[in-house]
Amino acid sequence: MNDQPKQESNSSKTSKQRHSISELFINRPITTTLVMVGIVLFGFIGYESLPVSDLPTVDYPTINVSASLPGANPETMAASVATPLERQFSGIAGIDSINSTNSQGSTSITLQFNLSRNIDAAAQDV
């Protein structure tokens, strides 16, 4: 019988020596507060140092088409070259915008497609 109480006292010593992490923070409120403030401070500093852009950089699928008619003025290029090409291109699926610039003897048409449109498939359609 004497052996049993000794075993119980050994197990009670072991349980007293073993402290859980929650018991540590419950018994030390100042340490708990300082650790919490440190975690919040590091979190705030980390959040502020994150590189965040208001408007992310997006590369829209774009195709540029150039045509020339030597000697033609910009008005002629717009009426006889750019306008018919723009009508043809407007039938292609997935176009967001069509812009054209006309100059002496040449025209440049920029086709901008939806982000979901595959640029290789769009180039084949053009």
PLY file of the C-alpha trace (Angstrom):
ply
format ascii 1.0
element vertex 126
property float x
property float y
property float z
element edge 125
property int vertex1
property int vertex2
end_header
0.00 0.00 0.00
2.83 2.32 0.58
3.81 2.09 -3.07
0.57 3.56 -4.39
0.72 6.92 -2.64
4.29 7.37 -3.85
3.19 6.74 -7.43
0.38 9.25 -7.10
2.72 11.88 -5.75
5.08 11.27 -8.69
2.25 11.70 -11.17
1.02 14.85 -9.41
4.57 16.27 -9.56
4.67 15.58 -13.30
1.32 17.29 -13.88
2.48 20.34 -11.89
5.65 20.58 -13.97
3.76 20.29 -17.24
2.28 23.69 -18.13
0.11 24.15 -21.12
0.60 27.17 -23.35
-2.86 28.47 -22.44
-2.04 28.23 -18.72
1.10 30.30 -19.32
-0.91 33.09 -20.96
-3.70 32.93 -18.38
-1.27 33.27 -15.48
0.70 36.13 -17.12
-1.69 38.77 -18.48
1.03 41.39 -19.10
3.03 38.96 -21.22
-0.16 38.02 -23.07
-0.91 41.67 -23.80
2.63 42.38 -25.02
2.64 39.32 -27.29
-0.74 40.33 -28.71
0.43 43.91 -29.35
3.57 42.58 -31.04
1.60 40.28 -33.32
-0.81 43.07 -34.27
2.09 45.49 -34.87
3.97 43.04 -37.10
0.75 42.25 -38.93
0.06 45.94 -39.57
3.63 46.56 -40.77
3.40 43.52 -43.04
0.06 44.63 -44.45
1.35 48.14 -45.16
4.41 46.80 -46.97
2.38 44.62 -49.36
2.58 45.88 -52.94
-1.05 46.49 -53.93
-2.12 48.30 -57.06
-5.46 50.07 -57.35
-5.65 49.15 -61.01
-3.62 46.09 -61.94
-1.58 46.12 -65.13
-3.49 44.27 -67.82
-2.26 43.52 -71.33
-5.27 43.43 -73.62
-5.01 41.25 -76.72
-4.31 43.83 -79.43
-3.66 43.53 -83.16
-2.43 46.39 -85.33
-3.27 46.35 -89.05
-1.49 48.69 -91.47
-2.51 49.49 -95.05
-1.02 51.87 -97.58
-2.18 53.66 -100.73
0.70 55.78 -102.06
-0.18 59.40 -102.74
-3.59 59.37 -101.02
-4.38 62.11 -98.53
-5.67 61.26 -95.00
-9.32 61.88 -95.92
-9.10 59.49 -98.88
-7.37 56.88 -96.69
-10.18 57.18 -94.13
-12.98 56.93 -96.69
-11.65 54.34 -99.12
-9.33 52.17 -96.99
-9.95 52.50 -93.23
-13.78 52.57 -93.22
-14.24 49.38 -95.32
-11.62 47.57 -93.24
-13.29 48.69 -90.00
-16.65 47.38 -91.27
-15.03 44.00 -92.02
-13.28 43.85 -88.64
-16.42 44.78 -86.70
-17.90 41.37 -87.59
-15.12 39.53 -85.71
-16.23 38.13 -82.35
-14.69 39.48 -79.15
-13.65 42.96 -80.29
-13.81 45.65 -77.61
-12.65 48.61 -79.67
-11.43 49.63 -83.12
-9.24 52.73 -83.54
-7.79 54.00 -86.78
-5.21 56.63 -87.59
-4.87 57.97 -91.11
-1.94 59.84 -92.59
-0.55 60.67 -96.03
-0.61 57.38 -97.95
-1.13 55.04 -94.98
-3.62 53.99 -92.33
-3.16 52.10 -89.09
-6.06 50.22 -87.47
-5.77 48.94 -83.90
-8.12 46.14 -82.84
-8.48 45.55 -79.12
-10.08 42.25 -78.02
-11.71 40.97 -74.82
-9.36 39.58 -72.18
-10.93 36.14 -72.65
-10.15 36.09 -76.38
-7.17 34.01 -77.51
-4.83 36.33 -79.44
-3.74 33.56 -81.87
-7.34 32.77 -82.81
-8.06 36.50 -83.18
-5.06 36.92 -85.50
-6.37 34.12 -87.71
-9.80 35.81 -87.85
-8.21 39.09 -88.92
0 1
1 2
2 3
3 4
4 5
5 6
6 7
7 8
8 9
9 10
10 11
11 12
12 13
13 14
14 15
15 16
16 17
17 18
18 19
19 20
20 21
21 22
22 23
23 24
24 25
25 26
26 27
27 28
28 29
29 30
30 31
31 32
32 33
33 34
34 35
35 36
36 37
37 38
38 39
39 40
40 41
41 42
42 43
43 44
44 45
45 46
46 47
47 48
48 49
49 50
50 51
51 52
52 53
53 54
54 55
55 56
56 57
57 58
58 59
59 60
60 61
61 62
62 63
63 64
64 65
65 66
66 67
67 68
68 69
69 70
70 71
71 72
72 73
73 74
74 75
75 76
76 77
77 78
78 79
79 80
80 81
81 82
82 83
83 84
84 85
85 86
86 87
87 88
88 89
89 90
90 91
91 92
92 93
93 94
94 95
95 96
96 97
97 98
98 99
99 100
100 101
101 102
102 103
103 104
104 105
105 106
106 107
107 108
108 109
109 110
110 111
111 112
112 113
113 114
114 115
115 116
116 117
117 118
118 119
119 120
120 121
121 122
122 123
123 124
124 125
